[in-house]
């Protein structure tokens, strides 16, 4: 095999790998997810809101989210939990859809994590 044909073969092989990895990558929603910790006297959970959901919250912060919950009385959100990815890395991922009920012993605060936060998969709603 000549030197040029080896380069062409190697280039085609690399191009095939790149195309395969792009095509096989999972399609996620474009919305970024913001995490919040909801704390009651009983327990606490981490929830995620997409940018579109957060845009509906006054001030787009924890205070606005608490105010919205009190005004509505209840709301449905995604609970987030830590899990291992296929590569073994820890990630924050949507666990299940839960209902929040407003009560006097409720606190909502931003939740910071060093882990990758996965988007909400709309097909699981």
LINPE-V420527 format. One record per pair of residues at least 12 apart in sequence whose C-alpha atoms are under 10 Angstrom apart, sorted by the first residue. I is the first residue (numbers start at 1). GAP is how many residues later the second one is. D is the distance in Angstrom with one decimal. If there is no record, write none. Layout:
i:I gap:GAP d:D
i:I gap:GAP d:D
This chain:
i:27 gap:94 d:9.1
i:28 gap:90 d:8.4
i:28 gap:91 d:6.4
i:28 gap:92 d:7.7
i:28 gap:93 d:6.6
i:28 gap:94 d:8.8
i:29 gap:21 d:9.3
i:29 gap:89 d:9.4
i:29 gap:90 d:6.2
i:29 gap:91 d:6.8
i:29 gap:92 d:6.6
i:29 gap:93 d:7.4
i:30 gap:20 d:9.2
i:30 gap:21 d:9.3
i:30 gap:89 d:7.8
i:30 gap:90 d:9.4
i:31 gap:18 d:9.2
i:31 gap:19 d:5.6
i:31 gap:20 d:5.6
i:31 gap:21 d:7.1
i:31 gap:22 d:9.4
i:31 gap:88 d:6.9
i:31 gap:89 d:8.2
i:32 gap:16 d:9.6
i:32 gap:17 d:8.3
i:32 gap:18 d:5.7
i:32 gap:19 d:5.7
i:32 gap:20 d:8.8
i:32 gap:85 d:8.5
i:32 gap:86 d:8.4
i:32 gap:87 d:6.4
i:32 gap:88 d:8.8
i:33 gap:14 d:9.5
i:33 gap:15 d:5.8
i:33 gap:16 d:5.4
i:33 gap:17 d:4.4
i:33 gap:18 d:6.2
i:33 gap:19 d:9.2
i:33 gap:20 d:9.2
i:33 gap:21 d:8.8
i:33 gap:84 d:7.0
i:33 gap:85 d:7.5
i:33 gap:86 d:5.9
i:33 gap:87 d:7.5
i:34 gap:13 d:8.3
i:34 gap:14 d:5.5
i:34 gap:15 d:5.3
i:34 gap:16 d:6.3
i:34 gap:17 d:7.3
i:34 gap:19 d:9.6
i:34 gap:20 d:7.9
i:34 gap:26 d:9.9
i:34 gap:27 d:9.5
i:34 gap:76 d:8.1
i:34 gap:77 d:8.1
i:34 gap:78 d:8.9
i:34 gap:83 d:8.5
i:34 gap:85 d:9.5
i:35 gap:12 d:5.6
i:35 gap:13 d:4.5
i:35 gap:14 d:6.5
i:35 gap:15 d:9.0
i:35 gap:27 d:9.6
i:35 gap:43 d:9.8
i:35 gap:44 d:9.4
i:35 gap:45 d:8.0
i:35 gap:57 d:9.3
i:35 gap:74 d:8.9
i:35 gap:75 d:6.3
i:35 gap:76 d:5.2
i:35 gap:77 d:7.1
i:35 gap:78 d:8.5
i:35 gap:82 d:8.5
i:36 gap:12 d:6.3
i:36 gap:13 d:8.1
i:36 gap:25 d:9.1
i:36 gap:26 d:7.1
i:36 gap:29 d:9.2
i:36 gap:43 d:9.6
i:36 gap:44 d:9.4
i:36 gap:72 d:6.6
i:36 gap:73 d:5.6
i:36 gap:74 d:4.4
i:36 gap:75 d:4.6
i:36 gap:76 d:8.1
i:37 gap:25 d:8.9
i:37 gap:42 d:9.7
i:37 gap:43 d:9.7
i:37 gap:70 d:8.1
i:37 gap:71 d:5.7
i:37 gap:72 d:5.3
i:37 gap:73 d:6.1
i:37 gap:74 d:5.5
i:37 gap:75 d:9.2
i:38 gap:24 d:9.3
i:38 gap:28 d:9.0
i:38 gap:41 d:9.9
i:38 gap:62 d:9.0
i:38 gap:68 d:7.1
i:38 gap:69 d:5.8
i:38 gap:70 d:4.6
i:38 gap:71 d:6.7
i:38 gap:72 d:8.9
i:38 gap:73 d:9.2
i:39 gap:66 d:8.0
i:39 gap:67 d:5.7
i:39 gap:68 d:5.0
i:39 gap:69 d:6.3
i:39 gap:70 d:8.2
i:40 gap:62 d:9.9
i:40 gap:63 d:8.3
i:40 gap:64 d:8.7
i:40 gap:65 d:5.5
i:40 gap:66 d:4.7
i:40 gap:67 d:6.5
i:40 gap:68 d:9.0
i:41 gap:62 d:10.0
i:41 gap:63 d:9.6
i:41 gap:64 d:6.1
i:41 gap:65 d:7.5
i:41 gap:66 d:9.4
i:42 gap:63 d:9.1
i:42 gap:64 d:9.8
i:44 gap:62 d:9.4
i:44 gap:63 d:9.2
i:44 gap:64 d:9.5
i:45 gap:34 d:6.9
i:45 gap:35 d:7.7
i:45 gap:36 d:8.5
i:45 gap:63 d:9.9
i:46 gap:32 d:8.6
i:46 gap:33 d:5.8
i:46 gap:34 d:5.4
i:46 gap:35 d:7.0
i:46 gap:36 d:9.9
i:46 gap:46 d:9.5
i:46 gap:48 d:9.6
i:46 gap:49 d:10.0
i:46 gap:62 d:9.6
i:46 gap:63 d:9.6
i:46 gap:64 d:9.3
i:46 gap:65 d:7.4
i:47 gap:30 d:6.7
i:47 gap:31 d:5.5
i:47 gap:32 d:4.4
i:47 gap:33 d:5.3
i:47 gap:34 d:8.5
i:47 gap:46 d:9.9
i:47 gap:47 d:8.3
i:47 gap:48 d:9.4
i:47 gap:49 d:9.7
i:47 gap:50 d:9.3
i:47 gap:51 d:9.0
i:47 gap:61 d:9.9
i:47 gap:63 d:9.7
i:47 gap:64 d:8.8
i:48 gap:29 d:7.1
i:48 gap:30 d:5.7
i:48 gap:31 d:6.5
i:48 gap:32 d:6.3
i:48 gap:33 d:9.9
i:48 gap:44 d:9.6
i:48 gap:45 d:9.0
i:48 gap:46 d:7.6
i:48 gap:63 d:9.4
i:48 gap:69 d:9.1
i:48 gap:70 d:9.6
i:48 gap:71 d:8.7
i:48 gap:72 d:8.2
i:49 gap:16 d:9.9
i:49 gap:28 d:7.3
i:49 gap:29 d:7.3
i:49 gap:30 d:9.5
i:49 gap:31 d:10.0
i:49 gap:70 d:9.3
i:49 gap:71 d:8.5
i:50 gap:28 d:9.7
i:50 gap:69 d:7.7
i:50 gap:70 d:7.5
i:53 gap:24 d:9.6
i:56 gap:12 d:9.2
i:57 gap:12 d:9.7
i:61 gap:47 d:9.3
i:61 gap:48 d:8.4
i:61 gap:49 d:7.6
i:62 gap:45 d:8.8
i:62 gap:46 d:5.5
i:62 gap:47 d:5.2
i:62 gap:48 d:6.0
i:62 gap:49 d:9.5
i:63 gap:44 d:8.9
i:63 gap:45 d:7.0
i:63 gap:46 d:7.7
i:63 gap:47 d:9.4
i:64 gap:44 d:9.3
i:65 gap:42 d:9.9
i:65 gap:43 d:7.3
i:65 gap:44 d:9.1
i:66 gap:36 d:8.3
i:66 gap:40 d:8.1
i:66 gap:41 d:7.2
i:66 gap:42 d:6.0
i:66 gap:43 d:8.9
i:67 gap:35 d:9.5
i:67 gap:41 d:9.7
i:68 gap:34 d:9.4
i:69 gap:31 d:7.8
i:69 gap:32 d:7.4
i:69 gap:33 d:5.9
i:69 gap:34 d:9.2
i:69 gap:37 d:9.9
i:69 gap:39 d:9.9
i:70 gap:31 d:8.3
i:70 gap:32 d:5.3
i:70 gap:33 d:7.6
i:70 gap:34 d:9.0
i:70 gap:36 d:9.6
i:71 gap:31 d:8.5
i:72 gap:29 d:8.9
i:72 gap:30 d:8.1
i:73 gap:27 d:8.4
i:73 gap:28 d:6.0
i:73 gap:29 d:5.2
i:73 gap:30 d:8.3
i:74 gap:25 d:6.8
i:74 gap:26 d:5.3
i:74 gap:27 d:4.3
i:74 gap:28 d:5.8
i:74 gap:29 d:9.4
i:75 gap:23 d:8.4
i:75 gap:24 d:5.6
i:75 gap:25 d:5.3
i:75 gap:26 d:6.8
i:75 gap:27 d:8.6
i:76 gap:21 d:6.7
i:76 gap:22 d:5.7
i:76 gap:23 d:4.4
i:76 gap:24 d:6.2
i:76 gap:25 d:9.0
i:77 gap:17 d:9.9
i:77 gap:19 d:8.5
i:77 gap:20 d:5.6
i:77 gap:21 d:5.5
i:77 gap:22 d:6.3
i:77 gap:23 d:7.4
i:78 gap:15 d:9.5
i:78 gap:16 d:6.1
i:78 gap:17 d:7.0
i:78 gap:18 d:5.7
i:78 gap:19 d:4.4
i:78 gap:20 d:6.0
i:78 gap:21 d:8.6
i:78 gap:42 d:7.9
i:78 gap:47 d:9.3
i:79 gap:13 d:10.0
i:79 gap:14 d:8.5
i:79 gap:15 d:5.9
i:79 gap:16 d:5.5
i:79 gap:17 d:5.5
i:79 gap:18 d:6.0
i:79 gap:19 d:6.3
i:79 gap:20 d:9.3
i:80 gap:12 d:6.2
i:80 gap:13 d:5.4
i:80 gap:14 d:4.4
i:80 gap:15 d:5.2
i:80 gap:16 d:7.4
i:80 gap:17 d:9.1
i:80 gap:37 d:9.0
i:80 gap:38 d:9.2
i:80 gap:40 d:9.6
i:81 gap:12 d:5.6
i:81 gap:13 d:6.5
i:81 gap:14 d:6.0
i:81 gap:15 d:9.2
i:81 gap:36 d:9.8
i:82 gap:12 d:8.8
i:82 gap:13 d:8.8
i:82 gap:33 d:8.5
i:82 gap:34 d:9.7
i:82 gap:35 d:9.2
i:83 gap:12 d:9.2
i:89 gap:26 d:8.7
i:89 gap:27 d:8.9
i:90 gap:24 d:9.6
i:90 gap:25 d:6.5
i:90 gap:26 d:7.6
i:90 gap:27 d:9.6
i:91 gap:22 d:9.3
i:91 gap:23 d:9.0
i:91 gap:24 d:5.2
i:91 gap:25 d:5.0
i:91 gap:26 d:6.0
i:91 gap:27 d:7.1
i:92 gap:21 d:8.2
i:92 gap:22 d:9.4
i:92 gap:23 d:6.3
i:92 gap:24 d:6.1
i:92 gap:25 d:4.7
i:92 gap:26 d:6.1
i:92 gap:27 d:9.2
i:93 gap:22 d:9.8
i:93 gap:23 d:8.5
i:93 gap:24 d:6.2
i:93 gap:25 d:5.1
i:93 gap:26 d:7.4
i:93 gap:27 d:7.9
i:93 gap:28 d:9.9
i:94 gap:23 d:8.8
i:94 gap:24 d:7.2
i:94 gap:25 d:7.6
i:94 gap:26 d:6.2
i:94 gap:27 d:8.1
i:94 gap:30 d:9.8
i:95 gap:25 d:9.5
i:96 gap:28 d:8.9
i:96 gap:29 d:8.9
i:97 gap:27 d:9.1
i:97 gap:28 d:7.5
